[in-house]
């Protein structure tokens, strides 16, 4: 059985983070995107073993943020964030 870390798809996390970073180049100061960026970076660190505790999993809110901040901007990114949130909900 996969560990919690292994359930997170590192490629998907990387792709989502790259998309957010790209949007932030054009949306400087967008707090919602900055929060998404921070949460994705933490998840990436957790999945790769750079962060050892999963205590922040309960604070991940990518689904809500995607609905509020991303759907009108980039539906493909929003879908990725929903998928990531689904896995996070499973491993909390």
N, C-alpha and C positions, 0 to 999 in steps of 0.2 A: 504493500500500500504506500502511496506517495505521502511524503511529509507535507506539512502546510506550505513550506517554502517551495517545494517542487510543484505544488498545484498552481502556483503563479507562473504564467508564461513570460519568461524574460524577454523574448522577442516582441511579444505584444506590448509589454510595458515600455520597451525601448521605442517602438514605433509610435505609441501614443505620446510619449514624452517628446519625441522629435516633432510631432505635429503641433503640440502645445507650444514648444519653443518657437516654431515657425510662426504661429499666430501671434505670439508675444512680440515678435519683431515689428508687427504692424499694429498691435493693440497695446502699446506700452502703457503701463499703469493699470491694466485690467486686473483688479484684485482677484476676481474669480478664477481667471486663468493662472495667476500666480499661485493661488492655493492648490489648484489642480496640479500644477508643475511640482510643487513641494510634496504633495501626497504621492504622486507618481515616482518622484525621486526616492522617497522613503521606501515605497514598495519595491523599487528596483534594488535598493540596498539590502532590504530584508530578504528578497528572493535570492540574491547572490551571496548572502551570508555576511555582508559587511555590517549589518545590524543584527544583533543576536536575540533581542527580545521582540516579541510580537505585540507588545503592550499597546502600540498605536493603531493596531488593526481596527479596534472598536471606534476609532475617530475618523476612519476613512469614509468620505461622503461623496465619492466620485459620481454616483448616480444622480444625486440631487444637484450637484454642481453642473453636470452635463445637461440636465433638463433646463436649468436656469441660465447658464452661461454659454453653452456650446451648440445646442440644437439649431439655433437660427444661423450660427456661424459656420458649422461644419458637421453635418449629420453623420458622416462616416466616423469622425472622431468621437462623436457622442455615442455611437454604437459600440466602439471599442471600450469606452469608459463604462458603459453599462455592463459589458461582458466582464471587465476587470472587477467591477463592484460585485457582480454575481459570485465570482470566485472568492472575493474577500468575505462576503456574507457567509459563504459556506465554511470558511476556515476560522472565523472569529471564535 
